[in-house]
Amino acid sequence: MPAPQSCTEDEIRTVVEDFYRSARTDPMLGPVFNQHVGDWSRHIDKMVDFWSSALCGTARYRGTPLVAHTGLPNLSAEMFRRWLLLFGRSTQAFASAECRERANSLANQIAESLWWGYQKRHDLLEPPDRRSRAGAPASW
């Protein structure tokens, strides 16, 4: 259950803006984000709503992230790992260790879910005994 007192709306906005500033210029992630996000201001506002809903229980977010991400071409597990690395750097802006840990834990769950959904949609899933050799992470 979200704990509204553990992080603020200002911190969430700072984290989201910092993350996207990094992601947009990242050699691996930048081309994907820049090709598929047309209105950065709107996208950042939507992601602030997402993280505010997830971390503070505001219930402002409306969207279907699995559908949006599984429709993208040529994603890889390494891209999701890179996303997590950049996001983890950005969450250092949270004053509360609890909020930082919850945000990073949720990000890990999201990355795993989106990667699984992406593989399923693109028929990339390997049988479980071959998954680790194929590069699909069992956990992030």
Residue pairs with C-beta under 8 A, 6 or more apart in sequence:
1 57
2 54
2 55
2 56
2 57
2 102
3 56
3 98
3 99
4 56
4 57
6 55
6 96
6 98
6 99
6 102
7 55
7 56
7 94
7 95
7 96
7 99
7 103
9 48
9 52
9 56
11 93
11 94
11 95
11 99
12 48
12 51
12 52
12 55
12 56
13 48
14 93
15 51
15 90
15 91
15 93
15 94
15 103
16 44
16 47
16 48
16 51
16 90
17 44
18 89
18 90
18 93
19 86
19 87
19 90
20 33
20 40
20 43
20 44
20 47
22 86
22 89
22 90
23 29
23 30
23 33
23 83
23 86
24 30
24 33
24 34
24 40
26 82
26 86
28 78
28 79
28 82
29 79
29 82
29 83
29 86
32 72
32 75
32 79
36 72
37 43
46 61
46 63
49 58
49 60
49 61
49 62
50 61
50 63
50 65
51 103
52 58
52 60
52 61
53 59
53 60
53 61
54 61
54 103
54 106
55 99
55 102
55 103
55 106
65 110
65 114
66 113
66 114
66 117
69 75
69 114
69 117
69 118
70 114
70 117
70 118
70 120
70 121
70 122
71 121
72 118
75 115
75 118
76 135
77 115
77 135
77 136
77 137
80 111
80 114
80 115
80 140
81 111
81 137
81 140
83 107
83 111
84 104
84 107
84 108
84 111
84 140
87 103
87 104
87 107
88 104
88 107
91 100
91 103
91 104
91 107
92 100
94 100
94 103
108 139
108 140
111 140
112 137
112 139
112 140
115 136
115 137
116 125
118 124
119 125
119 136
124 136
125 131
125 136
126 133
126 134
126 136
131 138
132 138
